[in-house]
Amino acid sequence: LPGVRKSRKQLGSEAMQIQPSAPRSISGACRGSVLPREAAIARHREGPALFAFTSLTVAAAAQRRLFGGKRLRGRRRAPFRRASSSEEQLDFGLQSELIVKVPPYDRRKIGVLLLNIGTPASTEVGDVRDYLEKFLADDRVIEIKPPLLKWLVLQALLLTRPKSSAANYKKIWDPVRGSPLLFHSLDLAEGLQEEMGKRLEVRIGMQYSSPTVDESLKDLAESGVDNVVLVPMFPHYASGTTGSCLAGAYRTSADLYCTPFLSVLPPFYGHRLYVAAMKKQILETIGERGKNVEHTLFSFHGVPEDQCSRTDITGNFCNKSSDCCRMLNTKNRNCYRAQHKKN
C-alpha cells in the first residue's frame, strides 16, 4: 500500500508469491511462470499500485488469448476438483482455468502392426507375376538407374521369372491354408493378441499384397487406435526388407488425414529372448548338440554388396579392409553382413 516502506528484498519476495499464474509474455506459451525478481524491483520504482495493475493486465490479456479473445469479466474461478477415475486432467499449469479431458492411459488401445513383404494370392502364374511386379519395382529391392533402364530390366524378368517362381511356390503351398507366409503371420498375430490382452490391437501389414499396410492402418484407426508400434518381421536390418517396409508405412501414415503416432521396434537379432526362442525351436528338431542330424546348415537371403556399403554413411569403413565386418560399430551397425557376423 502507498506509504508502507519495505526493502527491495522483501518486495521481490512477496511479488514472487502474489504473481498470478500467467505467461511470461502475451505472445509466449502457457507456462504458468512468474515474473523474475529484477522485474519486481523495477515495478517498485513505479509504485506498488502500478505493479499490481500491470500484473493483472498481463494475466487478463493472456486469458483473452487462450479463450479466443473473450473477456472473462465477472467470471469467478471454479473450485479445484480432482479428475474422476474415467478421465485424466491436463491443466497446462493453469490449474482449473483450463481443463482438457482425455481418456485415461489404461483405457487407450495400442496398435501393433507386424510388417512383412507379402506373398502371391495363389500359385497361378498371373498372381505370381502381379506380386513380382510390385516387389521388383521397389527401388530398395532393385537399385537400377536411370528409371528407363530399370523398366527394361523389369520387363525382361517378368517374361520368365513368374513361371519358375510359381512352380517353386507350389512346392511349399498348403492345400488348405495357402501361403505359408500369410497363415503363419496370421497365427502369430492371433497368438500375440491372446498373450497381450485386450489393450493391444494386433494386425499384419504386407508391403506388396493383402492385407496391405494401408488397409491395416485404417482398420486400426476405425478400432480407436492412434498409437501404433511398427514391428518389421526381420531380425536384421536391410534396406530391401526392414527399410522398404518402414518407408512404405511412413508414406501410408502421412497420407492419412488423422496421422497415427508411430514407434518402431529396432532390429532384434541379438536380443536374448529372440536368441533363446530360436535355440529352443532348433533344438526340438536337431536334438541336443545336433545328435539327430549329421549337419546343420543356416541359410540367409543375400543382398547386393553395394547395399551393405551404402549403410556406412562415413564412406571410409565398409569394404575398405578385409575384416571390416569382424566387429559391429557405429559405422557398420546397419550392414547386413556385419549383423550376421555378430551372431
N, C-alpha and C positions, 0 to 999 in steps of 0.2 A: 504494500500500500504506500501511497505518497507520504513522505515524512518519516518512513521507517528506514533507518540506515542499517545496511547489512554489508558484510565484507563480500568481495568478489568471489571468494571461495565458497561461502555459504550460498550465495545466489546461484552460482553454477551448479552446486549440488542439488538445490531444490528445483532448479529448472529441469534437470535431468529426470526428476521424479514426476513433475506435473506435465511434461511434454506429452501430448496425446500420440497414439499410435498412428502416424501418418507417414506418407512417403517423404524422402529427403527433399524432393522437389516435385512440382506438379507434373513434370514430364517423366519422372522416374518410375521404376517398378514398385509394386506394393510390397515393401519390405518391413513395414511396421517399425522403422528406425526412429531415432530421436536426434535432436539437434546436438552437435558437439558442444563441448564446454566453451570453446572460443566464441561460438555464435551466441551463447548465453551472455557472455561478458559484453559482447558488442551490443546486445539488446539493452543491457543495463544502462549503457550510456544514454539511451533514448528514453529511459524510464520503464519501470515495470509494467505500467498500464499498456504502453505501446507494444511491449514484448508479448504480453498476453493476447492483445488484439491480433498481432501478426500471426501468432501460433494458431489461433482459432481460424483465421482466414485461410492459412495453408491447409488445415485439416478439412475445411469446408470445400475448398477447391478440389482437393483430392477425392472427396466423396462425390462431387459432381462429375468428376472424370470417370470414376468407377461405375456410376449408375446412369451413364448416358446423358449427362447434362441436367438431370433432375435435381432440384434442391430438396434437401431433407429438413426444411424448417418445420419445427413443431413435432418432429418425429422423435419419440422417446426410444432410447436404446432398449432393445428387447433383452430380457434377463438371460444370462448364460444358461444353456441347457446341454446336457450330455447327449451324445448321439445314441440312438437306440441300437439294439443288437442287430437290427436289419439294415443298418447303414453306417457309413464312415463319414466323419466330419473333416472337411478341409477348410480352414478359415483363413489361410494365407496371412497369418499374423494380425488379422483384423478382428479376432475373436468373433463375437456374434454379429458384427456388421455385415459379414458376407459368409454364407454357408453354402457349400456345394455338396450335394448328396450324391454319393456314388455307392454301388454295390460293395459289400464287404469282400475282402480278398478271399475268404474261404468259400465264397459263392461264385467267383469268377472262373469260368472254364478256360482251360489252356488247350490249344490245339497242338497235336504232334503230327507232322507230315513226313512220312517215310518216302524219300526220293529215290527213284531209280530210272534207268534209261528207257525201259519199255520192252515190248515184245510184239511180234506179229499177232494179228487177230486169229489166224489159223495157219495151217501149213500149206495152204494153196499158194501157188506161185504169185498170183496177183496181190494177195495180202502181204506176202513176204517182200515183194517189190515196193509196195507202198511204205512199209516200215523202213526198209533200207534207204529209200529216197530221203526220208526225213532224217534218218540217223547220219548218213554220209554227207548230207548237205550242211550239217553243223560245222561252222568254221573252227570250232575247238576240236573236232574229230579229224577232219582233213583240212590241213592248212596249206592251201594252194592259191597263189596269186599270179596273175590277175583273175578276177571272177570268171571271165570267159573261158580261161584255161581250166578252171575248176569245173565249170559246167560241162565241158567236153569230156573230162576225165570221168565225171559222174555218169554221164550218159553211156560211156563205154562200160563202166562197171555194172550198170543196171541192165545191160544186154545179156550178161552171162551169170552174174552173181546170184540173182534171185532163185534160179532153178537149182543150183548146187546147195544154196543155203536152205531151201525148202526141204530138200532130201535130208539134210542134217537135222533140221527141226523135227522131222517125223520120227527120228530115232529116239528122241527124248520126250516127245509129246505124250501126255497122259490121255488115254482113250476116253476118260470120263471128265477129268477136271481141266484138260487142255494144257496151256503153257505152264511149265514148272515155275518159272519166274513169277508169273502172276498169282498162281494159287498159293505158293509158299509165302509171297508177300502179304496176301490176304490173311493167311493163317497167322503170320507174325503180328499183323495189326490187331487181329482178334485176340490173340494171347496177351499182347501188351495192354489192350483195353481192359481185359479182365484183371490183369495184375495191378494196374494203376487206379482202377475205380472210376467213379462217375465224374470226377472233376476234370479228367482228361478226355478229349475227343481225338481219337486216333484215326488217321486216314493214310492212304497211299497215294502218291502222285507220280505218274510216269512222264518222262520227258517227250517221248515220241509215240505214245499210244494211250489208250484209255484204261483206267481213269486218269486224265491229264492233271497236271498241277493246277491249271485254271479251274477245272471242274471241282477239284478237291478244296481249293481255297474258297470258292464261292459256297460250297456246301458247309464249310466250317463257319463262314460268316452268317449263313442262314440259321446255324445252330447257336448263334450268340457268342461266337468266339472271335476275339480281336487279337489276342496274343498267340502267336504260332511259333513253335520250335521246329526248325527245318533239320531233318536228320538224313543226310546223304548216306545211302546204304553201301558205302565203300570205306573199308578201314583206312586205306591210304589215299593221299591226295594225288589227283592227276587232273590236268586241265580238261581232258576229254570226258571225264566221269564226274567227279565232285564239282569241278569248276563249271562244267556245262549245266549241270542240274541247278546249281545255285544261281548262275546267271539267268537261267530261264525263270526260276522262281521269283527273282528280283524284278524282272521285266513284267511278269504277270501281276505281281503285287502293286507295281507302280501304275498299272492300267486300271486297277480297281478304284472306284470313287472313294470308298472308305478303305484306305490302305491299311493292311494289318501291321501289327507290331511284331517284327521278326527277330528271332535269335537263332543261332546256328550251332549244332554240335560239331566240334572240330574233329579231324582225323583221330581215330581211336585205336590204331594198330598196336600201340604199346600199352594200352590200358590193362591193368592186371586182371580185371573181371572178364574182358574180352579174351585175353590170352588163356585164362582158366577155362572159359567156356569152349574155346577151340580145342584145348587139350583134352577136355572131357569127351567131346564128340569124336575126336580122332582115336582116342584110346578104346572107345567102345567098338571100333572096327578093327584096328590093327593089334589090339591087345597090349599088355604091359611090355614096354621095350620092343614092341613090334613082333612079338612072338607068333602072331597069327599070319604074318606075311613075310615074304622074302625081301621085299624092297618097298620103300615109301617114296613116292615122287610128288613133289609140290609143284604145281603149275600156276603161273600168273600170266595175265594178258600183258602184252608189251605195248610200249608207246614209242613214237619216233624219238630218236636221241635229241633232236632239236627242241622238243618239248621239255626235256629234262634241263637242257642248257638255259632255256628262257626263264626257268624258275629262279635262276641266280640273277638277281637284279643288279648286282655289282658288275657282272660280266667278267670277273677276273678270277673265278674259282672253279666253276663247273667245267669239266673236261680240260682243265689246264694242267692236270697231273694224272698219273695212272691210278692213284689211290684217293681221288677226290671224294669218293663215296664211302670211304672207310669209316668215317665218323660223321654223325649229324651235327651241324652247327647252324648259325643264323643264315648262312649263305645258301646252303643246300637243303634246308629244312623241308621244302616242298618238292624236292627231287624225288620222283617215283622210285628210282633205283636205290637211292640212298636210304629211303624209308625201309625198303626191304632188307638192305644190309643191316639196318638197326635191329630188325627182328632176329 
